[in-house]
Amino acid sequence: MKISVYSDGSATTVLKPGGWAYVLVVDGVHHSEGSGYSPGASNNDMELMASIQGLAAALKFINEISAKDTEVTLISDSQLTLGWASGTYRFKQESKIERYNQLRFLMNRLNAKTQWVEGHTGCEWNERCDKLANAARKQLSLEIEKKEAKITGESLIGTKKKGVLCVWYKNVLKVLDLDANIVENYNRDIHGPRGSALEIREEKSR
């Protein structure tokens, strides 16, 4: 049995949320996938977490079906992560040594190999990982923005125009951000000129 563990991380700066994801492919067929996020992380942090979570999922799967003669390969577009996984590169971040030890334990436990794939070149499962990791990062970013806006009373929509719709409902003009799934009461100073607007009429009882 051949198990391919695709992994990828997504982050901007250590002060902002990061996302990770993995996809498990067994004998060429998609088996499962997972993703998550961290409040603040570098891209390498998320690449590392993605590999750990993916390998852990592979080990759990193997144990559940008592599989023997398995061939596990960790596949990533991060050469640094693969170097850490194989032990080729020295890990110098002492504050994160526990995660590195987790990665090396799983690699040894599974007797896994590594394989590099160039990112954004059409590899189906690498692209899937990238999409999942980005979605996880953006979801956390949105949740944080919502909490901050609720505390400060600021608008999440702001003056953005793409994907925004104005709707009259119960004599109140609402602004809908269709991309972020956010609804706010219209405020010209914040949202700018409203343009055209739809009206939702309530059915009157007879």
C-alpha positions as CSV (number, residue, x, y, z in Angstrom):
1,M,0.0,0.0,0.0
2,K,1.3,3.4,-1.0
3,I,0.3,6.4,1.1
4,S,1.1,9.9,-0.1
5,V,0.9,12.7,2.5
6,Y,0.6,16.0,0.9
7,S,1.1,19.0,3.2
8,D,1.2,22.8,2.9
9,G,1.2,25.9,5.1
10,S,0.0,29.4,4.6
11,A,1.1,32.5,6.5
12,T,2.1,36.2,6.0
13,T,3.8,37.4,9.2
14,V,4.3,35.9,12.7
15,L,1.9,38.6,14.0
16,K,-1.0,37.4,11.8
17,P,-2.9,34.1,11.6
18,G,-1.5,31.1,9.7
19,G,-3.1,28.0,8.2
20,W,-2.0,24.4,7.6
21,A,-3.5,21.5,5.6
22,Y,-2.8,18.0,4.5
23,V,-4.3,15.5,2.1
24,L,-4.0,11.8,2.4
25,V,-3.8,9.8,-0.9
26,V,-3.9,6.0,-0.7
27,D,-2.9,4.0,-3.7
28,G,-3.6,7.1,-5.9
29,V,-7.1,7.7,-4.5
30,H,-8.0,10.6,-2.2
31,H,-8.6,9.2,1.3
32,S,-9.0,12.1,3.7
33,E,-7.8,15.7,4.4
34,G,-7.5,18.1,7.3
35,S,-6.7,21.7,8.0
36,G,-6.4,24.1,10.9
37,Y,-4.9,27.4,12.0
38,S,-2.8,29.3,14.5
39,P,-3.3,32.8,15.8
40,G,0.2,33.9,15.0
41,A,2.7,31.9,12.9
42,S,5.3,32.1,10.2
43,N,5.0,30.1,7.0
44,N,7.6,27.6,8.2
45,D,5.6,27.1,11.4
46,M,2.5,26.1,9.4
47,E,4.5,24.0,6.9
48,L,5.9,22.1,9.9
49,M,2.4,21.7,11.5
50,A,0.9,20.5,8.2
51,S,3.5,17.8,7.9
52,I,3.1,16.6,11.5
53,Q,-0.7,16.5,11.2
54,G,-0.6,14.7,7.9
55,L,1.9,12.1,9.1
56,A,-0.1,11.6,12.3
57,A,-3.2,11.0,10.2
58,A,-1.3,8.4,8.1
59,L,-0.1,6.6,11.2
60,K,-3.7,6.5,12.6
61,F,-5.0,5.1,9.4
62,I,-2.4,2.4,9.2
63,N,-3.0,1.4,12.8
64,E,-6.8,1.3,12.3
65,I,-6.6,-1.2,9.5
66,S,-3.5,-3.0,10.8
67,A,-1.9,-2.4,7.4
68,K,1.5,-4.0,6.6
69,D,4.0,-3.4,3.9
70,T,3.1,0.3,3.6
71,E,5.1,2.9,1.8
72,V,4.6,6.4,3.1
73,T,5.9,9.5,1.3
74,L,5.7,13.1,2.6
75,I,5.2,15.4,-0.3
76,S,5.6,19.2,0.0
77,D,6.6,22.2,-2.0
78,S,8.8,23.3,1.0
79,Q,12.3,22.0,0.6
80,L,13.2,23.3,4.1
81,T,10.4,21.2,5.7
82,L,11.4,18.1,3.8
83,G,15.0,18.7,4.8
84,W,13.9,18.8,8.5
85,A,11.7,15.8,8.0
86,S,14.5,13.7,6.5
87,G,17.1,15.0,9.0
88,T,19.2,16.5,6.1
89,Y,18.8,20.0,7.5
90,R,19.7,20.9,11.0
91,F,16.9,22.4,13.0
92,K,18.1,25.5,14.8
93,Q,14.9,26.9,16.3
94,E,15.2,25.8,19.9
95,S,11.8,27.3,20.9
96,K,10.1,24.9,18.5
97,I,12.3,21.8,19.0
98,E,9.3,19.8,20.3
99,R,7.5,20.1,17.0
100,Y,10.7,19.1,15.2
101,N,11.0,16.1,17.4
102,Q,7.4,15.2,16.6
103,L,8.1,15.4,12.9
104,R,11.2,13.2,13.2
105,F,9.4,10.7,15.4
106,L,6.6,10.3,12.9
107,M,9.0,10.0,9.9
108,N,11.0,7.3,11.7
109,R,7.9,5.5,12.9
110,L,6.5,5.3,9.4
111,N,9.9,4.9,7.8
112,A,8.6,7.6,5.5
113,K,10.4,9.1,2.5
114,T,10.2,12.7,1.2
115,Q,9.3,14.1,-2.2
116,W,9.5,17.7,-3.4
117,V,6.8,19.1,-5.7
118,E,7.0,22.6,-7.2
119,G,4.2,24.7,-5.9
120,H,1.4,26.2,-8.1
121,T,2.3,24.0,-11.1
122,G,-0.9,22.0,-11.4
123,C,-0.3,19.1,-8.9
124,E,-3.8,18.3,-7.9
125,W,-3.2,17.4,-4.2
126,N,-0.6,20.1,-3.6
127,E,-3.1,22.7,-5.0
128,R,-5.8,21.2,-2.8
129,C,-3.6,21.6,0.3
130,D,-2.8,25.2,-0.7
131,K,-6.5,26.0,-1.0
132,L,-7.3,24.4,2.4
133,A,-4.5,26.1,4.2
134,N,-5.3,29.5,2.8
135,A,-9.0,29.0,3.7
136,A,-8.1,28.1,7.3
137,R,-5.9,31.2,7.6
138,K,-8.5,33.6,6.1
139,Q,-11.3,32.1,8.3
140,L,-9.4,32.9,11.5
141,S,-8.4,36.3,10.2
142,L,-12.1,37.0,9.5
143,E,-13.1,35.7,13.0
144,I,-10.6,38.0,14.6
145,E,-11.7,41.0,12.5
146,K,-15.4,40.3,13.6
147,K,-14.4,40.3,17.2
148,E,-12.4,43.4,17.0
149,A,-15.1,45.2,15.0
150,K,-17.7,44.2,17.6
151,I,-15.6,45.6,20.4
152,T,-14.7,48.9,18.7
153,G,-18.0,49.3,16.7
154,E,-16.1,49.6,13.4
155,S,-17.4,48.4,10.1
156,L,-16.1,45.1,8.6
157,I,-17.3,46.0,5.2
158,G,-15.8,49.5,5.0
159,T,-15.8,51.2,1.6
160,K,-15.2,48.0,-0.4
161,K,-17.5,47.8,-3.4
162,K,-16.9,44.3,-5.0
163,G,-19.5,41.8,-3.9
164,V,-21.5,44.4,-1.9
165,L,-25.2,44.8,-2.2
166,C,-27.6,47.3,-0.6
167,V,-31.1,46.1,0.5
168,W,-34.0,47.8,2.1
169,Y,-35.5,45.7,4.9
170,K,-38.0,46.7,7.5
171,N,-37.4,50.4,6.6
172,V,-33.6,50.0,7.2
173,L,-31.0,50.1,4.5
174,K,-28.7,47.1,4.9
175,V,-25.3,46.5,3.3
176,L,-24.4,42.9,2.4
177,D,-20.9,41.8,1.8
178,L,-21.5,38.6,-0.3
179,D,-17.8,37.5,-0.2
180,A,-17.4,37.7,3.5
181,N,-21.1,36.9,4.4
182,I,-21.5,40.1,6.5
183,V,-24.5,42.3,6.9
184,E,-24.4,45.8,8.4
185,N,-26.7,48.9,8.6
186,Y,-25.8,51.3,5.9
187,N,-23.7,54.3,6.9
188,R,-22.8,56.8,4.1
189,D,-19.7,58.0,6.0
190,I,-18.3,54.5,6.3
191,H,-19.7,52.7,3.2
192,G,-19.6,55.5,0.7
193,P,-22.3,56.2,-2.0
194,R,-24.8,53.4,-1.9
195,G,-25.7,53.3,-5.5
196,S,-28.8,51.2,-6.4
197,A,-30.7,49.2,-3.8
198,L,-33.2,46.4,-3.7
199,E,-36.2,46.3,-1.4
200,I,-37.4,43.2,0.5
201,R,-41.2,43.6,1.1
202,E,-42.8,41.7,3.9
203,E,-46.1,39.9,3.2
204,K,-49.0,41.7,4.8
205,S,-51.5,39.7,6.8
206,R,-55.0,39.8,5.4
